């Protein structure tokens, strides 16, 4: 399974990539929402984890563009609990609330894996 991580904070990107590796996933990372949209619409990913608070195209707008582009890839919002309802309205499937643990990440990944990963 392969995931894309989008976060403007390099430490957060590195942490998520490492956690995904521990969960048995291959991961790539990008700095922002615009790059995430291009990569995801290009295909090849089973899930994407997008930070909601990125400069430029934030996670909310990236999710709207990904859905508008026809992709049904599972999208996981990475942010605080206060943004969960807005994230779901933007097209996210799940939220990973900060601060999260490896077990939190594994739980979310198991849930999306059970549902399958429809490509665009």
N, C-alpha and C positions, 0 to 999 in steps of 0.2 A: 504494500500500500504506500502511496506517495502523497504527501501533503505540501501545500504552499503556506508559508508564514509571511505575513506582511505587518511590519511594525517599524516606526521611525526610530525607535530606540534600539541601538545595536546590542545592548546587553539583553534586552527582552527577546530579541530575535534569536540570539545564541542560546538562551535558556530554553526557549520553546523547541528549537531544532534538536538540542540535546535530549530534552524530555521525550520528544517524538521518537528519537532513535532508541531510547530505553524502552519505549512502548512497542518497538518493532516496526516502526515506520521509517521510510526514507523521507527526507524533507529538504526543501529549498527555501530560501528566504529572500525577500525584497524589502526595500525601504518604505514604499508608499503604496497608496491605493491605486494610482495610475498604472504602476508596474503590475500590481496584482490583477487588475482587470485584463490587461493584455495577456498575461501568462495563463490565467484561468480560461479565458475564451479561446486560447490556443489549444487547450486540452492537455491531457496527460496527468491530471491530478485526481485523486480520490476524495480529497477534502481540502478546505482552506481555512486557516485561522487568521482572522483580520482584527488588528487593533482598531478600536472605534475612534480614538483621538489621534489622528495623524494630520499633519498640515497638508494643505492642498485638497486632494480627494481623500476624505476621511473614510472610515470603514462603512459608515451608513451609505454614502454615495457610491462607494465601490460595489457594495452589495446590490444596490438598485441597478447599476450598470451591468453587473454580471447577470442578474435575472433578466434585464431587458435584452441582453444579448442572447438569451435562450438557454443559458446554462442552468442545470438543476443540481450541480455539484453541492454537496453538503457544506454549508458555510457556518463557521463557528465564530461568534463575536467574542473578543477578548477585552473585557472591561469590567467596571464595577456593576453591582447589582442594579443600581438606579437606571441603567440604560437598557435593561433587558426588554421591556415592552417596545421601546423605540427600535431596538435591533430586530426584533421579530417582524415589526411593521415594514422594515427595510428589506426583508427577504432572508434573514438569517434563520438557520434551523435550530441552533443551540447557542448557549452562552457559556463561556468559561470565565467565571468570576474571579477577579484578582482580590486577594492573593490566592493562587491556586497551587495544588500539589500535584505530584506525578499521578497519584491515584485519581484525583479529580479529572485530569486529562484522560487517563485510561478509561474512566467511566463514560465520558463524552464520546471517545473514539469507538468504544464497544457499541454504544447506542447507534451511531451513524453507520457502523459496519453492519449491524443487524438489519438496518433499513436498506442497505445497498448503496451504491454510488452511481446514480445515473449520469452519464456524460452528456454534454451538450450535443 
